[in-house]
Amino acid sequence: MPRPAPAQYLPLYLVTDTALCAPRAVADVVAAAVAAGVTCVQVRDKHAGGRDLVSLVAAVARAAEGRVPVLVDDRVDVYLAARELGARVDGVHVGQSDLPAGAVRRIVGVDAVVGLSAATPGQVAAAHALPAGTVDYLGIGAVHATATKPDHPAPLGVEGFATLAAGADLPCVAIGGITTADAAALRAAGAAGMAVVSAICAAADPAASTRDLAEAWRAPTGRRSR
Amino acid sequence: MPRPAPAQYLPLYLVTDTALCAPRAVADVVAAAVAAGVTCVQVRDKHAGGRDLVSLVAAVARAAEGRVPVLVDDRVDVYLAARELGARVDGVHVGQSDLPAGAVRRIVGVDAVVGLSAATPGQVAAAHALPAGTVDYLGIGAVHATATKPDHPAPLGVEGFATLAAGADLPCVAIGGITTADAAALRAAGAAGMAVVSAICAAADPAASTRDLAEAWRAPTGRRSR
């Protein structure tokens, strides 16, 4: 099966955070968010061992029911193992300190989604220098400072995102402390979508927050506040 | 190429520890240890990101020069990426919290070495319940308490190792604070080899320590002290 089109899955991209979801199960938050309009789910848990991560990915894939792509952060082996065990997972997302994107593409094959994080003009240029088809999209951030990824570089701001996205040939999803208030400016900056962690995982009502975010993305008429 | 025989590579099995090797490069310690008689090298670094780990594995593989198998701890994707990048690596070693061994074997194929850690009769029994050929050997420990793996279970002692090894159909390598003084008792207990971390990585002279360990394993006439 050919891999899905970034324009379809980038608009409202959920990155899971196990601690922020707690005491709710990640899969339960994902189920609510998918039903309410997220277009992609990336499973991220930097603290879980491989075995637990395979189980988490499988649970998220069941929750997503094939309605949106499910990606695995960093651990290409977890993606492969989850597929071996029958889970429907669609690809991986790697950062600059993870496996090199070229090796990742050769390992996962042409049918998997491969996303790559970039935070500087040099990293965007390096992504462009890869063979065509290596990477499907860029995750660009952090737009705002955020506690969910303490190792992120200095925040770019929407303006910094716009500069990087303007120089990118690949579709770009914005990440890092994104809220409904950013939707209009990010669309104007050329973003293919918004990636969120806290805005859904830490929400009292993840479905309601998802609907707000999806609505803000669809109808970005000026700045909104929640 | 068929995978190597455990009896060949288990006798003196080095597990690398980047911090204990410092300020020496891991690859330099490995080069000295391989020249002095280690029979296998497992690259373990729980703190490195995927990209750095691929580089480390490639450097160790160059240092080993194909003279002994090089295995990757935990990260099956790092094994695959290192091979994609041309490194000579021979397999992986997984623990009980890593990817399930059955999935690992399907991912790496029949030519790769797959080792599995076990610390209880239940874990040994579970390894036996896997399809034949899934796992090549068991790493059993910790024999003694050790600071290099703070998450290890309560130490087994040589007697506990002997009990587990006696119930195992697979070749067993002992790990956990092993020194030359353990060689005779471990051979008597049925060990196929000794796996060491500190005894080589933290040694002032890794080559001399390797020779001592190899000699103790070959001629285990009573208890020795260093």
Interface residues (C-beta under 8 A of the other chain):
Chain A: G49 G50 R51 D52 V54 D74 R75 V76 D77 V78 L80 A81 E84 L85 V94 Q96 S97 D98 L99 P100 A103 V104 R106 I107
Chain B: G49 G50 R51 D52 V54 D74 R75 V76 D77 V78 L80 A81 E84 L85 V94 Q96 S97 D98 L99 P100 A103 V104 R106 I107
